[in-house]
Amino acid sequence: MDWSEITGWSGALLVLVAFYLTVVRSWDTSSGRYMALSNAAAALLVANAWLNAAYPFLVVNLALILVTAYTLMRKGLPTWR
C-alpha cells in the first residue's frame, strides 16, 4: 500500500466516523471534536488529492478546512463535548 492509498482510505474512514457520530447524535456538528476530526479527514484527503493530481477534490477539501478555520476564529474555540 502506498502513501496515496493510506491517505485516501484514512481520510475516507475519518469522514465516515464523523458522519456516523453526528447522525446518531453522539456529536454536534459545532463541537470542537467534530471540527478537529473533520479537519484531520480533510487534510488527509488534501494529501491524497495532491498525490493523485485530483485538483478539484483538493480545492473542495481545502475549502472545508478554510470554512472551519474561519468559523473557529469568528466564534472562538467551541467546547469539546
RODO-2510 file (C-alpha; in nm, 4 decimals, decimal comma):
residues 81
     n   res          X          Y          Z
     1     m     0,0000     0,0000     0,0000
     2     d     0,1465     0,3388    -0,0976
     3     w     0,1010     0,6838     0,0594
     4     s    -0,1772     0,7718    -0,1808
     5     e    -0,3872     0,4786    -0,0663
     6     i    -0,3037     0,5298     0,3010
     7     t    -0,4065     0,8973     0,2983
     8     g    -0,7147     0,8307     0,0877
     9     w    -0,8525     0,5420     0,2916
    10     s    -0,7638     0,7063     0,6248
    11     g    -0,9333     1,0320     0,5248
    12     a    -1,2397     0,8475     0,3968
    13     l    -1,2646     0,6479     0,7196
    14     l    -1,2455     0,9638     0,9321
    15     v    -1,5182     1,1306     0,7221
    16     l    -1,7438     0,8297     0,7748
    17     v    -1,6732     0,8199     1,1502
    18     a    -1,7544     1,1904     1,1849
    19     f    -2,0705     1,1467     0,9785
    20     y    -2,1832     0,8474     1,1831
    21     l    -2,1236     1,0258     1,5144
    22     t    -2,3377     1,3194     1,4041
    23     v    -2,6158     1,1005     1,2624
    24     v    -2,6506     0,9031     1,5859
    25     r    -2,6335     1,2357     1,7711
    26     s    -2,3275     1,1479     1,9747
    27     w    -2,1562     1,4629     1,8487
    28     d    -2,2884     1,8030     1,7494
    29     t    -2,1512     1,9495     1,4268
    30     s    -2,0457     2,2629     1,6141
    31     s    -1,8367     2,0699     1,8675
    32     g    -1,4624     2,1045     1,8726
    33     r    -1,4011     1,7331     1,8410
    34     y    -1,6221     1,7112     1,5304
    35     m    -1,4375     2,0048     1,3715
    36     a    -1,0995     1,8540     1,4620
    37     l    -1,1938     1,5142     1,3175
    38     s    -1,3379     1,6715     1,0028
    39     n    -1,0248     1,8819     0,9528
    40     a    -0,8000     1,5808     1,0030
    41     a    -1,0029     1,3912     0,7427
    42     a    -0,9911     1,6858     0,5031
    43     a    -0,6142     1,7223     0,5491
    44     l    -0,5616     1,3551     0,4647
    45     l    -0,7878     1,3888     0,1618
    46     v    -0,5961     1,7004     0,0500
    47     a    -0,2757     1,4969     0,0641
    48     n    -0,4422     1,2180    -0,1323
    49     a    -0,5732     1,4610    -0,3940
    50     w    -0,2282     1,6170    -0,4297
    51     l    -0,0630     1,2791    -0,4737
    52     n    -0,3176     1,1837    -0,7408
    53     a    -0,3326     1,5254    -0,9115
    54     a    -0,7065     1,5417    -0,8349
    55     y    -0,7128     1,9184    -0,8046
    56     p    -1,0922     1,9739    -0,7900
    57     f    -1,1081     1,7346    -0,4928
    58     l    -0,8117     1,9147    -0,3368
    59     v    -0,9877     2,2515    -0,3693
    60     v    -1,3090     2,1191    -0,2102
    61     n    -1,1222     1,9830     0,0912
    62     l    -0,9124     2,2978     0,1295
    63     a    -1,2369     2,4966     0,1274
    64     l    -1,3734     2,2769     0,4071
    65     i    -1,0613     2,3419     0,6136
    66     l    -1,0792     2,7175     0,5498
    67     v    -1,4500     2,7378     0,6395
    68     t    -1,3868     2,5538     0,9646
    69     a    -1,0865     2,7754     1,0461
    70     y    -1,2926     3,0872     0,9722
    71     t    -1,5748     2,9589     1,1937
    72     l    -1,3358     2,8860     1,4780
    73     m    -1,1745     3,2300     1,4506
    74     r    -1,5097     3,4043     1,4368
    75     k    -1,6855     3,2132     1,7137
    76     g    -1,3858     3,1174     1,9239
    77     l    -1,2943     2,7651     2,0190
    78     p    -1,6043     2,5511     2,0705
    79     t    -1,6490     2,3068     2,3521
    80     w    -1,5006     1,9598     2,3125
    81     r    -1,8300     1,7949     2,4049
***
